[in-house]
Amino acid sequence: MKSVGIVVATVLLALQATTAAADVVIAPAEGFTNVEPLGQLTMSRTYGPRQGKTCVADGAGSAGCRLVAAAAEWSPPDLPVTVELERRGGGFALLLSTLYQDPKGRPACWVRRELAPEETSSSERTWAATKAAFDAWSRDCEAVRGLGADRLRAAIAAAQPDFGRAYKVLRGVRGLPDTPGEMSVGSFLPSQVSQPLLDAVAAACGGPPGQARLGSDGKIAWDFDRTIAYGADGSRPFGVCVDDQIRHYPGYQRRN
């Protein structure tokens, strides 16, 4: 499962008018995050404690909560990418990342870009800024470049109407604190594996493509040297980095 990172918020009435009932998916000690479907996107609302209060998800404790962040996230099926349109403070930001990890366990190709006021003055301008940023990011990120520019462009274009709906919800959010952006990226488990997906994992792990091979029978032929030590900074060897991320893929098998 992917963990939705970052966000949430809004005037509850605005969200109730545009999304389904929320499920609490994260419940930290100092607040909680709700996630709701919005077409191909998900809308997230994050609550934190009011000054001197305790914030819990249910019951009387919810009176001690305040909205602290809001965002819409797009993570298409079987593509290891995620885009978040985030509202913090009085502005918008874009967060882009793969759903793969680098050897240190960080999201590969994670980028956050503040959007200028003129870029977010309308739904159309916000979409244009989002699409341009995604196109540039996907060209620069080796871990997704091999998946095909046309495929990536078509996938995000199909989500344009839902980005427009999300913009209207986020635009109505007021009074959020200007706190640092975050993104929590979980595992990527495609329903169908391709060679470009396997090569994308290799790129995220800083190694060459082709060591994990997808056969005509749908099985993944894969082996790696288990004797290579971790780096002095705790970074995983290439083989461990790849294996950690593909071991639950359909057709996974290891020669040894």
Salt bridges, closest charged atoms under 4 A:
GLU36 OE2 - ARG45 NH1 2.34
GLU86 OE2 - ARG88 NE 2.56
GLU86 OE1 - ARG112 NH2 2.70
ASP102 OD2 - ARG106 NE 2.87
GLU114 OE2 - ARG112 NH1 2.38
GLU119 OE2 - ARG113 NH2 3.01
ASP135 OD2 - LYS131 NZ 2.91
ASP150 OD1 - ARG153 NH2 2.46
ASP162 OD1 - ARG165 NH1 3.14
ASP223 OD1 - ARG226 NH1 3.07
ASP233 OD2 - LYS104 NZ 3.16
ASP243 OD2 - ARG247 NH2 2.91
ASP243 OD2 - ARG254 NH1 3.35
ASP244 OD2 - ARG236 NH1 3.08
ASP244 OD1 - ARG247 NH2 3.28
